[in-house]
Amino acid sequence: MNSFLTTAVAAVLGVPTPAVPIPVSAVPVSEWTQTGYGPGLTFYNPDERRLTAATVDDITRRWEIPTHGAPECEVGREPLAGYGNVYTSDPGGVGAYDPATGDRRWHVELRRRGVTRMALSDGILVTLSYACDGQRSFLSAFRAGSGSSLWEIALSAPSQDMIVDRGVVVVDTRPDYEASTVAHRLSTGARLWKLFGTRGDGLLSANGRILLRTQGQGSRVVSVSTGETLWRTPGDWYAVGSSPGGGRFYIGGRGAGLSAIDAANGNLVWESTWPAPSVTADGDRVYLPRHRSVLSLDARTGRKLWSVHLPDGAGQPVRAGALLYSPAGLGAPLSIVDAVTGKPRRGGMPSSENHPPTVAGGKLFLTDGNRLRAYF
């Protein structure tokens, strides 16, 4: 009997209506698919529901693996979580691992290369890597389920940053080379557009909009799909984050403090006196690292709400579900607090201010650049 008929019969007979199961596909999956959670660089996973204030105090380290090999040019990257796997740099390349056991499911060799960025989208793992023996950078795409190669291209200039949004891969050149921003099609690697003299210096997409600094010409916002300029400002602005819905850029380069800007037109929403090299943003609060503390600001006004002291220099905080995770120093204890009130939880795992945590699927992943550890 279908659900409509069942409901109708129940109404006539006056009996309780049986619950209709929610399709599994309708339940949001807790994943972490790019540096900063997604293309908006919010560092906020709203779908995490298994690591909560009631469960986080009981998690323990379950497994650990190395994240790079012997060559000095190889460095460990923060992992991604999606499609039932954990993806990380590993000795000699990148690999997909079982989140529950740490067992490797597949490995792709990137001989004599270091991994700069990784991203998951549309069943594809994209990597930005660099050659150990030269200045070349590469974009490579693999099937996320099997690791089989889809395409690879050598970039025209050394690149350091990458995001994926709306089927487009966007990369930025390194600061020591001629500035340019280039977009490629995710499915094939074909170039879509290229801009000269621009750089994100905090590459992110706020609902399909990218804020780029333009040499000697202020800044502009362009479409991630076409590279078309949407609006300009004479100010030297750069994005340090965005709001979850993509309605705002959080920017530096506009005076001494953090500012919130309407992403659609550049209008100022608020500005603060708090400098911020990076932020974490949910719908109501903005969190920023400052010296040996993490500050919480009201997202509507920029007003300070509270702060949490850390044992060493503050790294990039991460919000997942109702909790805020803040790394510090090199090996200093991870701070875990209630994201609304700042009330502390147990925490204490070794952390690194240079590597923000990844929190997804009820698991906390931490790396120091040498080894990846899983807690749950």
Order of alpha helices (4+ residues) and beta strands (2+ residues): alpha-beta-beta-beta-beta-beta-beta-beta-beta-beta-beta-beta-beta-beta-beta-beta-beta-beta-beta-beta-beta-beta-beta-beta-beta-beta-beta-beta-beta-beta-beta-beta-beta-beta-beta
